[in-house]
């Protein structure tokens, strides 16, 4: 039985990680400040602690109590637009919060899996698909804060000898993704179809992303635990936003004409990641195709909307 901590464990991806660890008979402690997480997502059997990773003394107290053997660090300020409007908060959470966690993890030699970003890090001029050795050129403070946090993860791994890992994620989608906010286009589109309201599609539907199912991401994060390195976690397939909208429309049977608008500040035109290193080093590859994952996700999200009475 392994003791694991999942920061951001009440969030979209984190809650799926928690479930997978519990199914593997691990003891799991969830740390989340609920700024974007939902306590209802925390699986029964997990020990939930509400706190902000920026609060060093509170974080230290939990780490010292649990004495983890593995840490999955998903807590973050993850909004690109918020990072533009409030870069200081973005930096505080994503950089100082990560440093606090690394310092605490060092006391127990616990390997940390840090979830970073792919597209927001590499920038618009990166080759497609983009390999890990591409020097980042973030287009928004969010990407800059993630890159800075990565530097601390690498430095602390070298200094301590603990094999921390960095997983740069593609555009993750799946059940439990929130439809509120600018991130999570699959969930946002599903909610608009559910309510019968045409969505606003930025970049006139032309921007591309590398969409990876949350189940594949969870498998990758678990495979990366205890492995030192930086790994792209994605499919290597470039898909434009309008194609995602049409696929979800087919799943819903609802016909709506979206409003088209220009890209917002800090958003990318293209993003697609080369995940061949993860295949070689972690024995991982994405298994859920978009044609399979989008309809499955749509129906799961609709069930969640109906259960939660999401009328807004």
DRENFI-207727 format. One record per residue (C-alpha): residue number from 1; residue in three letters; x, y, z. Coordinates in pm, 1 decimal. Layout:
! DRENFI-207727
<NUM,'ala',<X,Y,Z>>;
...
//
This chain:
! DRENFI-207727
<1,'unk',<0.0,0.0,0.0>>;
<2,'unk',<151.9,331.7,-111.7>>;
<3,'unk',<70.1,669.7,39.7>>;
<4,'unk',<4.1,926.3,-232.6>>;
<5,'unk',<-91.8,1292.1,-230.7>>;
<6,'unk',<-284.8,1448.7,-518.3>>;
<7,'unk',<-293.8,1829.1,-524.0>>;
<8,'unk',<-590.2,1959.0,-717.4>>;
<9,'unk',<-760.2,1626.2,-648.1>>;
<10,'unk',<-1107.7,1784.1,-649.0>>;
<11,'unk',<-1053.1,1908.2,-1003.5>>;
<12,'unk',<-1125.4,1756.3,-1340.8>>;
<13,'unk',<-805.9,1559.5,-1403.9>>;
<14,'unk',<-709.7,1525.0,-1038.7>>;
<15,'unk',<-1032.6,1350.9,-941.9>>;
<16,'unk',<-970.4,1086.1,-1208.1>>;
<17,'unk',<-614.9,1036.1,-1077.0>>;
<18,'unk',<-751.2,989.5,-725.2>>;
<19,'unk',<-996.7,723.9,-840.3>>;
<20,'unk',<-726.0,532.9,-1026.3>>;
<21,'unk',<-495.3,534.2,-724.2>>;
<22,'unk',<-771.9,416.0,-492.6>>;
<23,'unk',<-855.5,135.6,-734.9>>;
<24,'unk',<-487.3,36.3,-714.1>>;
<25,'unk',<-533.0,9.8,-334.3>>;
<26,'unk',<-323.6,314.4,-250.1>>;
<27,'unk',<-389.0,549.5,39.0>>;
<28,'unk',<-475.4,888.4,-112.3>>;
<29,'unk',<-480.7,1234.2,42.9>>;
<30,'unk',<-636.8,1510.9,-165.0>>;
<31,'unk',<-519.6,1871.3,-128.5>>;
<32,'unk',<-740.9,2132.3,-294.4>>;
<33,'unk',<-845.9,2489.6,-213.3>>;
<34,'unk',<-1172.6,2444.6,-409.0>>;
<35,'unk',<-1111.7,2764.3,-607.4>>;
<36,'unk',<-1208.8,2563.3,-913.0>>;
<37,'unk',<-1248.8,2212.7,-771.4>>;
<38,'unk',<-1567.5,2047.8,-647.5>>;
<39,'unk',<-1567.0,1837.1,-328.0>>;
<40,'unk',<-1830.3,1611.9,-484.0>>;
<41,'unk',<-1564.4,1491.6,-728.1>>;
<42,'unk',<-1346.1,1352.9,-448.7>>;
<43,'unk',<-1395.6,978.3,-441.4>>;
<44,'unk',<-1504.9,808.7,-119.3>>;
<45,'unk',<-1201.8,658.6,47.2>>;
<46,'unk',<-976.1,958.1,-13.3>>;
<47,'unk',<-872.3,1186.3,272.7>>;
<48,'unk',<-966.6,1541.4,170.9>>;
<49,'unk',<-780.9,1848.2,302.3>>;
<50,'unk',<-894.1,2193.1,195.9>>;
<51,'unk',<-595.0,2426.4,172.9>>;
<52,'unk',<-403.1,2651.9,-63.9>>;
<53,'unk',<-58.9,2526.2,-169.0>>;
<54,'unk',<63.3,2885.7,-134.3>>;
<55,'unk',<6.5,2849.0,243.0>>;
<56,'unk',<343.7,2695.8,330.2>>;
<57,'unk',<272.0,2614.6,696.3>>;
<58,'unk',<-61.2,2444.0,621.5>>;
<59,'unk',<92.3,2245.1,335.8>>;
<60,'unk',<389.4,2139.7,549.4>>;
<61,'unk',<157.0,2015.9,823.5>>;
<62,'unk',<-28.8,1784.1,585.4>>;
<63,'unk',<287.3,1657.3,415.5>>;
<64,'unk',<450.0,1583.9,751.4>>;
<65,'unk',<140.3,1400.4,869.9>>;
<66,'unk',<94.9,1188.7,556.4>>;
<67,'unk',<465.2,1126.9,480.4>>;
<68,'unk',<384.4,1053.3,114.1>>;
<69,'unk',<568.0,806.1,-104.7>>;
<70,'unk',<441.0,972.3,-424.5>>;
<71,'unk',<292.5,1311.6,-513.3>>;
<72,'unk',<83.8,1406.0,-814.7>>;
<73,'unk',<83.9,1784.0,-847.0>>;
<74,'unk',<-217.1,1909.8,-1043.9>>;
<75,'unk',<-314.9,2215.5,-837.8>>;
<76,'unk',<-270.1,2528.4,-1048.6>>;
<77,'unk',<-403.9,2858.3,-1170.1>>;
<78,'unk',<-497.6,2722.1,-1510.7>>;
<79,'unk',<-681.5,3005.0,-1684.1>>;
<80,'unk',<-492.3,3178.2,-1965.4>>;
<81,'unk',<-712.7,3487.8,-1951.4>>;
<82,'unk',<-682.3,3513.3,-1572.8>>;
<83,'unk',<-304.2,3490.2,-1609.5>>;
<84,'unk',<-319.2,3791.2,-1843.1>>;
<85,'unk',<-540.5,3994.9,-1610.1>>;
<86,'unk',<-367.4,3889.2,-1284.9>>;
<87,'unk',<-16.4,3759.8,-1362.3>>;
<88,'unk',<96.6,3802.6,-1000.4>>;
<89,'unk',<-162.0,3552.4,-871.6>>;
<90,'unk',<-79.6,3319.1,-1160.0>>;
<91,'unk',<289.4,3327.8,-1065.7>>;
<92,'unk',<223.3,3289.0,-693.8>>;
<93,'unk',<14.2,2974.6,-732.1>>;
<94,'unk',<202.7,2806.5,-1014.0>>;
<95,'unk',<559.3,2890.9,-910.7>>;
<96,'unk',<563.9,2953.9,-535.2>>;
<97,'unk',<302.3,2685.7,-474.3>>;
<98,'unk',<510.9,2432.8,-667.3>>;
<99,'unk',<827.0,2534.4,-480.6>>;
<100,'unk',<646.7,2487.3,-148.0>>;
<101,'unk',<545.5,2137.1,-252.6>>;
<102,'unk',<895.0,2044.0,-373.3>>;
<103,'unk',<1049.8,2159.1,-45.8>>;
<104,'unk',<804.6,1951.0,154.4>>;
<105,'unk',<842.6,1646.6,-73.7>>;
<106,'unk',<1219.5,1656.4,-30.7>>;
<107,'unk',<1189.0,1568.5,336.8>>;
<108,'unk',<1042.1,1228.9,244.1>>;
<109,'unk',<1220.4,1171.7,-89.1>>;
<110,'unk',<877.7,1156.3,-253.0>>;
<111,'unk',<886.0,1174.5,-634.4>>;
<112,'unk',<663.3,1448.1,-775.4>>;
<113,'unk',<476.1,1425.8,-1104.9>>;
<114,'unk',<421.6,1784.7,-1214.7>>;
<115,'unk',<150.4,1855.1,-1472.0>>;
<116,'unk',<257.3,2128.1,-1710.4>>;
<117,'unk',<117.8,2249.7,-2040.8>>;
<118,'unk',<217.2,2184.1,-2398.3>>;
<119,'unk',<68.0,2435.6,-2636.6>>;
<120,'unk',<75.1,2734.3,-2402.4>>;
<121,'unk',<444.3,2665.3,-2342.0>>;
<122,'unk',<580.3,2609.9,-2692.0>>;
<123,'unk',<416.1,2904.5,-2868.5>>;
<124,'unk',<288.9,2957.2,-3221.5>>;
<125,'unk',<619.5,2917.6,-3406.2>>;
<126,'unk',<693.9,2566.7,-3281.4>>;
<127,'unk',<723.0,2278.1,-3531.4>>;
<128,'unk',<417.9,2052.3,-3557.1>>;
<129,'unk',<414.6,1807.9,-3383.3>>;
<130,'unk',<632.6,1970.3,-3118.4>>;
<131,'unk',<903.0,1767.5,-2936.5>>;
<132,'unk',<1011.7,1825.9,-2575.8>>;
<133,'unk',<1348.4,1973.1,-2674.9>>;
<134,'unk',<1181.9,2272.8,-2837.5>>;
<135,'unk',<1277.1,2585.1,-2637.6>>;
<136,'unk',<952.3,2726.9,-2495.0>>;
<137,'unk',<823.3,3063.9,-2609.8>>;
<138,'unk',<509.2,3117.2,-2398.1>>;
<139,'unk',<250.0,3355.4,-2539.7>>;
<140,'unk',<77.8,3418.0,-2203.3>>;
<141,'unk',<180.6,3448.9,-1836.0>>;
<142,'unk',<22.7,3107.7,-1771.9>>;
<143,'unk',<279.8,2940.1,-1996.7>>;
<144,'unk',<559.2,3143.8,-1839.8>>;
<145,'unk',<461.5,3041.6,-1486.5>>;
<146,'unk',<443.7,2675.2,-1585.3>>;
<147,'unk',<788.0,2695.7,-1746.2>>;
<148,'unk',<931.0,2862.1,-1434.6>>;
<149,'unk',<778.1,2590.7,-1216.5>>;
<150,'unk',<929.6,2325.8,-1445.3>>;
<151,'unk',<1273.2,2476.9,-1380.5>>;
<152,'unk',<1226.8,2432.9,-1006.9>>;
<153,'unk',<1109.1,2074.4,-1053.2>>;
<154,'unk',<1419.9,1991.4,-1259.2>>;
<155,'unk',<1656.4,2171.8,-1021.9>>;
<156,'unk',<1514.3,2006.6,-711.0>>;
<157,'unk',<1531.5,1667.0,-880.8>>;
<158,'unk',<1900.7,1713.9,-960.5>>;
<159,'unk',<1981.2,1853.6,-615.9>>;
<160,'unk',<1792.5,1587.1,-421.0>>;
<161,'unk',<1841.3,1287.4,-647.6>>;
<162,'unk',<1464.8,1225.2,-632.2>>;
<163,'unk',<1325.3,1137.6,-978.1>>;
<164,'unk',<1067.7,1411.3,-1027.9>>;
<165,'unk',<892.0,1418.1,-1364.7>>;
<166,'unk',<717.2,1678.1,-1578.2>>;
<167,'unk',<421.5,1590.8,-1798.5>>;
<168,'unk',<330.6,1850.6,-2059.7>>;
<169,'unk',<-32.0,1782.3,-2137.2>>;
<170,'unk',<-221.0,1837.4,-2459.1>>;
<171,'unk',<-581.5,1959.2,-2446.3>>;
<172,'unk',<-737.7,1718.6,-2200.7>>;
<173,'unk',<-1108.3,1635.5,-2226.4>>;
<174,'unk',<-1343.5,1388.4,-2063.2>>;
<175,'unk',<-1614.0,1344.1,-1799.3>>;
<176,'unk',<-1623.5,1597.0,-1509.4>>;
<177,'unk',<-1472.1,1879.0,-1710.3>>;
<178,'unk',<-1632.3,2210.9,-1614.8>>;
<179,'unk',<-1823.9,2398.6,-1886.8>>;
<180,'unk',<-1765.0,2731.1,-1711.8>>;
<181,'unk',<-1464.2,2944.2,-1799.6>>;
<182,'unk',<-1259.1,2967.8,-2118.3>>;
<183,'unk',<-1081.3,2632.0,-2091.9>>;
<184,'unk',<-1232.9,2292.9,-2168.6>>;
<185,'unk',<-1384.2,2351.4,-2510.2>>;
<186,'unk',<-1539.9,2003.6,-2527.7>>;
<187,'unk',<-1736.6,2058.3,-2208.9>>;
<188,'unk',<-1826.3,2415.0,-2309.1>>;
<189,'unk',<-1962.4,2295.9,-2643.8>>;
<190,'unk',<-2152.1,2011.0,-2476.3>>;
<191,'unk',<-2316.8,2254.0,-2235.2>>;
<192,'unk',<-2423.9,2485.2,-2517.9>>;
<193,'unk',<-2578.2,2190.3,-2700.7>>;
<194,'unk',<-2749.4,2082.1,-2377.7>>;
<195,'unk',<-2899.8,2430.4,-2333.0>>;
<196,'unk',<-2970.5,2484.5,-2702.9>>;
<197,'unk',<-2756.7,2799.6,-2710.8>>;
<198,'unk',<-2513.9,2864.6,-2999.8>>;
<199,'unk',<-2154.8,2893.4,-2870.9>>;
<200,'unk',<-1899.7,3157.0,-2960.4>>;
<201,'unk',<-1610.0,2987.3,-3137.1>>;
<202,'unk',<-1288.6,3185.1,-3124.7>>;
<203,'unk',<-1036.6,3199.4,-3405.9>>;
<204,'unk',<-1327.7,3140.0,-3645.7>>;
<205,'unk',<-1299.0,2767.5,-3572.1>>;
<206,'unk',<-954.0,2738.2,-3729.1>>;
<207,'unk',<-720.4,2698.8,-3426.7>>;
<208,'unk',<-591.9,2345.1,-3379.9>>;
<209,'unk',<-523.0,2149.4,-3063.8>>;
<210,'unk',<-404.9,1803.5,-2964.0>>;
<211,'unk',<-702.1,1654.7,-2777.0>>;
<212,'unk',<-621.2,1372.8,-2533.3>>;
<213,'unk',<-872.6,1181.6,-2321.4>>;
<214,'unk',<-844.9,1209.2,-1943.8>>;
<215,'unk',<-820.2,829.4,-1905.7>>;
<216,'unk',<-505.5,830.9,-2118.2>>;
<217,'unk',<-364.3,1122.0,-1917.0>>;
<218,'unk',<-419.1,938.8,-1588.3>>;
<219,'unk',<-235.1,634.9,-1723.5>>;
<220,'unk',<54.3,856.5,-1832.2>>;
<221,'unk',<83.4,1033.7,-1496.2>>;
<222,'unk',<93.6,703.7,-1311.6>>;
<223,'unk',<355.8,570.7,-1552.5>>;
<224,'unk',<567.4,884.7,-1499.4>>;
<225,'unk',<575.6,854.7,-1119.5>>;
<226,'unk',<933.0,778.8,-1014.6>>;
<227,'unk',<1073.3,853.6,-1362.0>>;
<228,'unk',<1295.4,1156.3,-1420.1>>;
<229,'unk',<1229.3,1359.4,-1734.9>>;
<230,'unk',<997.9,1583.0,-1936.2>>;
<231,'unk',<727.5,1409.3,-2136.0>>;
<232,'unk',<465.3,1532.8,-2381.0>>;
<233,'unk',<135.1,1359.6,-2309.4>>;
<234,'unk',<-83.8,1386.1,-2617.4>>;
<235,'unk',<-196.8,1202.5,-2929.3>>;
<236,'unk',<21.6,1369.5,-3192.4>>;
<237,'unk',<-293.7,1444.2,-3393.7>>;
<238,'unk',<-383.9,1802.9,-3484.1>>;
<239,'unk',<-757.9,1878.2,-3481.8>>;
<240,'unk',<-927.0,2211.6,-3550.9>>;
<241,'unk',<-1189.7,2346.1,-3312.5>>;
<242,'unk',<-1467.5,2344.0,-3571.9>>;
<243,'unk',<-1421.1,1969.4,-3626.1>>;
<244,'unk',<-1471.5,1913.5,-3252.3>>;
<245,'unk',<-1790.8,2118.6,-3266.1>>;
<246,'unk',<-1926.1,1918.2,-3562.0>>;
<247,'unk',<-1843.6,1585.5,-3393.2>>;
<248,'unk',<-2028.6,1688.9,-3077.0>>;
<249,'unk',<-2321.8,1812.9,-3281.8>>;
<250,'unk',<-2348.3,1469.7,-3440.2>>;
<251,'unk',<-2344.3,1305.7,-3098.5>>;
<252,'unk',<-2616.3,1539.5,-2973.3>>;
<253,'unk',<-2844.5,1544.7,-3276.9>>;
<254,'unk',<-2884.8,1918.8,-3215.6>>;
<255,'unk',<-2835.8,2172.8,-3496.5>>;
<256,'unk',<-2700.4,2512.3,-3389.0>>;
<257,'unk',<-2512.8,2778.7,-3583.4>>;
<258,'unk',<-2216.1,2902.8,-3377.7>>;
<259,'unk',<-2102.5,3264.3,-3355.2>>;
<260,'unk',<-1751.2,3304.6,-3493.6>>;
<261,'unk',<-1505.0,3546.6,-3330.5>>;
<262,'unk',<-1130.7,3628.8,-3341.3>>;
<263,'unk',<-880.2,3468.4,-3105.1>>;
<264,'unk',<-847.2,3615.9,-2756.0>>;
<265,'unk',<-521.8,3753.5,-2614.5>>;
<266,'unk',<-271.1,3480.7,-2527.1>>;
<267,'unk',<-439.0,3203.1,-2726.4>>;
<268,'unk',<-254.8,2985.2,-2978.1>>;
<269,'unk',<-331.6,2933.4,-3343.6>>;
<270,'unk',<-188.5,2579.5,-3360.8>>;
<271,'unk',<-81.5,2313.1,-3113.6>>;
<272,'unk',<12.4,1946.9,-3155.3>>;
<273,'unk',<263.9,1751.5,-2945.9>>;
<274,'unk',<513.6,1478.2,-3027.8>>;
<275,'unk',<463.1,1209.4,-2761.9>>;
<276,'unk',<715.6,956.8,-2893.3>>;
<277,'unk',<945.7,1007.0,-2592.1>>;
<278,'unk',<667.3,902.1,-2354.5>>;
<279,'unk',<613.8,594.8,-2568.8>>;
<280,'unk',<982.3,500.6,-2544.6>>;
<281,'unk',<1054.0,594.2,-2182.1>>;
<282,'unk',<718.9,532.3,-2011.5>>;
<283,'unk',<573.1,263.6,-2234.3>>;
<284,'unk',<270.4,490.0,-2277.3>>;
<285,'unk',<61.9,594.3,-2573.9>>;
<286,'unk',<-282.7,744.6,-2612.6>>;
<287,'unk',<-543.9,475.7,-2673.6>>;
<288,'unk',<-875.1,664.4,-2685.1>>;
<289,'unk',<-942.3,807.3,-3032.0>>;
<290,'unk',<-1127.4,1135.3,-3070.9>>;
<291,'unk',<-1403.5,961.5,-3268.6>>;
<292,'unk',<-1457.3,731.0,-2969.9>>;
<293,'unk',<-1386.3,975.2,-2688.6>>;
<294,'unk',<-1597.0,1273.8,-2796.3>>;
<295,'unk',<-1937.4,1095.3,-2813.4>>;
<296,'unk',<-1862.8,908.7,-2489.5>>;
<297,'unk',<-1764.6,1232.0,-2319.0>>;
<298,'unk',<-2067.5,1417.3,-2453.2>>;
<299,'unk',<-2314.7,1167.7,-2307.3>>;
<300,'unk',<-2127.6,1153.3,-1974.7>>;
<301,'unk',<-2129.3,1534.2,-1948.4>>;
<302,'unk',<-2498.9,1558.7,-2031.3>>;
<303,'unk',<-2573.3,1311.0,-1752.0>>;
<304,'unk',<-2368.5,1530.0,-1516.7>>;
<305,'unk',<-2547.7,1848.6,-1626.7>>;
<306,'unk',<-2886.0,1685.9,-1568.2>>;
<307,'unk',<-2781.2,1549.4,-1230.7>>;
<308,'unk',<-2639.7,1880.6,-1112.6>>;
<309,'unk',<-2920.3,2091.7,-1259.8>>;
<310,'unk',<-2686.1,2319.3,-1454.8>>;
<311,'unk',<-2928.8,2579.6,-1583.8>>;
<312,'unk',<-2688.2,2873.5,-1613.2>>;
//
